[in-house]
Amino acid sequence: MRSQLIKAAAVLPILIAASAHAQDDCAEFHRFNCERSTDTRFSMNGQSKSASVQIGVPTELNIIVYKGQDYRIAFCYDEKVIGDHVNARLIEKVREPKDISEQVIKKEELLDANGNPSGQFKESTVTEVKRVFEDVEKVLWTNEEHEMADMIEFTATATKRLMVEVTAPGAANPKPKRSDKKFDIGCVGILIEHMPTPAMGFDDK
């Protein structure tokens, strides 16, 4: 029994190290697997990121784009697990006003025959309209409408907070499932590049 415990204790650090190594591989996935732009004016943006993604579960990356900059966002992934594409969306969360009707009970004091307060009250139900603001997701772009493209380029006309959402469909012929779901999780990289928006048109002087 003692020898078995010693063996188990020796194996445990190896398993932990292997798991950590797999996470490290995913952390830099975008640097070595996502295709860079052929336009040398683009620079890699520090908001680029990679992560382990589970099949069928949407994963979000919140970014900020700045006015006067062109952006290029590219996706790369482990095709053995993720499949031959990812479903990608570019979303802006905007606050929009919304009128909500509420039923409110009010008390009204009754008057006597002489028009003086009687000390008796009557309850009545009235409808009040209250304006509130809520976050609404506005889909700016989805690759489902662009032949499942793995890249998008755009110009930021205003500084905004955006959300990049990716969902992995899974490989067409996945390996047999196991209880630890090892083959349900793969690496996905989101490479973001930017450059100042080039001046267009004739210069009026």
Secondary structure by P-SEA (a helix, b strand, c coil): caaaaaaaaaaaaaaaaaaaaaaaaaaaccccccccccccccccccccbbbbbcccbbbbbbbcccccbbbbbbbbccccccccccbbbbbbbbbbbbbbbbbbbbbbbbbccccccccbbbbbbbbbbbbbbbbbbbbcccccccccccbbbbbccbbbbbbbbbbbccccccccccccccccbbbbbbbbbbccccccccccc
